[in-house]
Amino acid sequence: MDNHPRIFVSYAWSNSKYTDVIETDFSTAGIPIIRDKNSIKYTGSLKEFMDSIRFSDFVIALISPDYLKSKNCMYELTSVFKDIDYRNKICPIIVEPTKFYDVNGKIEYIKYWEEKKRMLNDKSAELEPMNALSIFKELKLIDQIYDQIDEILDFLSDSLNKNLDELRNDNYRPLLDRMGINEISHLSKLLEISKLKNDEQKMIALDEYEEKYAPNTFTYYFRAHNSVLNKEYLRAEVYYKKSLEHDENNSESLFRLGELYLAYLNKPEEAIKLLHAAVEINPKNEGALLDIGLYYFNILGDYETAAEYADKVIEINPRNEKGYNNLGGCYVMMDMKSKTYTYKEKVKSLILKSLEINPRYYDGLMSYGGYYIYYENNLERGREIQIMALSLRENKDIGSSSVLINDSTGEIKIILDN
């Protein structure tokens, strides 16, 4: 089985629900995507973003009015345009009605960024550059967007854009075909089945599909994935094994079966063999690398080797919050083992980096609470942060909230977005 391409999704935070749909659809068919849980800030590291893009084969840009008027999103898009192969790399999907095909629509967005540039120029004219570095940094970004907005709009209007509903109705066939995914007919059909309303309907449709085309590695992966969602772990094990009987080089099935053994079925020795096999086939399988690190961390207590695997994940994807959090955890255990505070500052910076990427990251917040308990000897503060983490995970009423951390004071708050 050919390795699937690495797919990076660029989207406005207000459009995250569409990214959730795409991620769910693709994961059902065993196609992983890379998404940035917190849109990359224009004040952040260009190198980090470009590394994420450099290691990705395609960038799905979810186009909407909010996207084209967002500094963060336009920063991402102008950065991708620096890639010599950007026309083949960017795959636009329209998620909300967006006028950029005619002259009037283009003028609206050009005027928007022209006005942004004018206002910022006027406000910064009276400032001393050395006293307003952040303002001038933002002005430089706005200049970059304004200089390229016409080129971006031309590219979008020339592209054969489809909206998300059209793509889903066509089971993503045009997108899969453009990405050169060879098993397009099987995957499109599985994506169609995945949209059915309940599990019984899905299984009936899958039975009918297998009667017509015979079972294959993808259909068994689909059954296994569905079984895991229903917490039927032994059934999932059977289906993952059948998936691998049909294709022993299915990296995603190797990874998922290894993860199943490690997390649910308590078969660590079988797990590590499968995870290493997955990485041998696809060295950029972030999930498998993370799980190998967890094996060394939890099973062997080898924190140095676990740290090496967390480092590999960060090298592959500098926006993977789990990599930073896991690496921080390794350094905590090294300190606890030696009864020192050698890595105190490094641990804090790694945990905060994971929360910068994803402010609602449960494990990152729990680790931040643990940092206060171990390194600051502040049990009350540590528990307060961990209780906030639990409330974010369990309280659906806070589901649209953000987390704000004041690094200078250690203050942490839950901010409601709406």
C-alpha positions, -999 to +999 in steps of 0.1 A: +000+000+000+014+034-010+019+058+019-008+085+019+004+120+014+008+144+044-021+168+043-020+201+062-052+220+068-052+258+070-084+274+084-098+303+103-106+295+139-143+304+133-144+277+107-130+249+129-163+230+126-156+223+089-121+211+097-137+187+123-159+173+095-129+167+071-108+152+099-136+128+109-143+118+073-106+112+064-097+094+096-126+069+089-108+059+057-074+058+073-061+091+059-045+112+086-045+150+083-024+176+101-043+205+117-031+233+138-054+235+168-046+271+172-040+292+141-004+301+138+002+336+150+018+361+126+040+370+156+052+334+158+080+315+142+079+316+104+104+287+104+080+265+125+052+271+100+074+266+069+087+234+084+052+221+088+044+230+052+078+217+040+070+182+054+035+183+040+026+173+004-006+193+002-022+222+020-060+223+022-071+259+026-107+263+039-117+295+021-143+319+037-147+356+042-132+352+077-102+334+062-095+361+036-098+388+063-077+371+089-041+382+095-032+347+107-047+329+078-033+353+052+001+350+069-001+312+063-012+316+027+014+342+018+040+319+034+029+289+013+031+311-019+069+312-012+070+275-021+080+272-058+054+244-062+025+263-044+000+259-073+002+221-070+004+221-032-026+243-023-060+227-025-087+254-018-121+243-005-149+268-002-166+264+032-187+296+032-199+318+003-170+340-007-169+365-035-136+365-053-144+354-088-155+387-103-138+421-102-161+436-076-155+407-052-117+411-056-119+448-051-137+443-017-108+423-003-081+445-018-098+476-003-101+458+031-064+452+033-056+486+018-076+502+046-059+480+072-026+492+059-036+529+058-050+528+093-019+511+108+004+535+089-015+565+102-014+552+138+022+543+137+034+575+120+038+593+154+056+565+171+093+559+176+102+526+159+123+515+188+093+520+212+068+501+191+085+471+176+054+449+177+034+475+159+059+478+131+061+440+129+024+439+123+027+467+097+053+446+079+029+417+078+000+438+065+023+452+038+031+416+028-005+406+026-015+437+007+013+432-018+001+396-025-037+398-021-043+403-058-021+374-067-038+352-041-073+361-053-063+354-089-050+320-079-082+312-061-104+324-089-084+304-115-086+272-094-113+246-099-128+252-065-155+231-050-174+238-018-172+213+010-208+200+005-200+193-032-169+174-022-186+154+004-214+145-020-188+133-044-170+115-016-139+137-020-131+121-054-117+152-070-095+159-040-083+124-037-076+122-074-056+155-073-035+141-044-027+110-063-042+086-038-042+054-058-070+036-039-095+063-048-125+041-056-123+022-024-117+052-002-145+073-018-169+045-012-158+042+025-162+079+029-197+076+015-205+049+040-190+068+069-216+096+064-245+072+072-265+081+103-260+050+125-237+021+129-263-005+118-267+014+085-230+016+081-224-021+086-252-031+062-237-008+035-203-022+042-216-058+039-232-049+005-199-033-006-179-063+003-203-087-015-197-067-046-160-060-044-148-085-017-133-074+016-100-055+015-075-038+038-096-006+037-129-022+046-114-041+075-097-009+087-131+008+085-147-019+107-118-017+132-120+021+134-158+019+140-153-008+167-127+013+186-152+042+186-178+018+202-151+006+227-153-029+212-115-034+214-113-072+209-135-069+178-112-041+166-082-063+171-097-089+148-104-064+121-070-047+122-054-081+118-076-089+088-067-055+073-030-065+077-036-099+062-048-081+030-019-056+031+009-062+056+024-028+046-007-007+057+012+017+079-020+031+095-034-003+104+000-013+119+000+019+139-036+016+151-033-020+161-001-012+180-019+017+197-048-006+206-024-031+222-006-004+241-036+016+253-064-009+258-054-046+255-022-045+276+000-062+251+031-039+251+055-063+235+032-069+205+025-032+204+062-021+201+068-045+172+038-032+152+047+005+159+083+000+147+069-017+116+046+013+110+075+037+113+097+016+090+071+019+063+063+055+070+090+073+090+068+104+093+040+086+111+037+109+141+012+088+160+034+057+159+064+077+170+045+092+199+033+057+209+068+043+208+079+071+231+051+062+254+062+026+254+097+036+266+082+061+291+055+040+307+067+004+302+104+006+304+109+038+324+136+048+298+130+085+298+160+094+277+149+072+248+113+084+252+126+120+249+144+111+216+111+100+201+093+131+213+121+151+196+116+132+163+079+141+164+087+178+169+113+177+141+087+162+117+059+186+128+069+216+149+032+223+156+025+189+173+015+199+209+018+163+221+054+161+211+063+191+233+042+179+263+056+144+261+092+158+259+084+180+290+072+149+308+104+130+301+124+158+316+102+159+347+108+122+353+145+126+348+144+153+375+123+132+398+146+102+393+176+123+403+157+143+429+168+176+413+153+206+395+178+206+366+152+208+338+127+232+356+128+260+330+130+236+301+099+218+313+080+250+318+088+262+283+079+229+266+045+227+284+037+264+276+047+257+239+022+228+238-005+252+252+005+280+227-002+255+199-035+243+215-047+263+245-074+237+252-050+208+253-061+187+282-028+168+288-009+201+285-030+218+311-027+188+334+011+189+330+011+226+337-007+219+370+019+192+377+047+217+371+034+239+399+030+209+422+065+195+417+087+225+408+070+253+427+057+233+456+024+250+451-002+222+455-032+246+456-022+263+423-014+231+406-048+215+415-066+247+405-051+244+370-059+207+367-095+213+379-098+238+351-085+212+326-111+188+338-139+213+334-128+221+299-129+184+290-161+174+308-183+206+308-199+209+275-211+244+284-175+255+282-168+237+249-163+270+230-139+285+255-102+294+253-075+292+279-054+323+286-021+320+304-001+350+317+034+336+317+048+364+339+024+357+368+014+321+361-022+333+360-045+311+340-081+318+330-109+303+310-121+328+284-155+322+268-155+328+231-192+336+228 
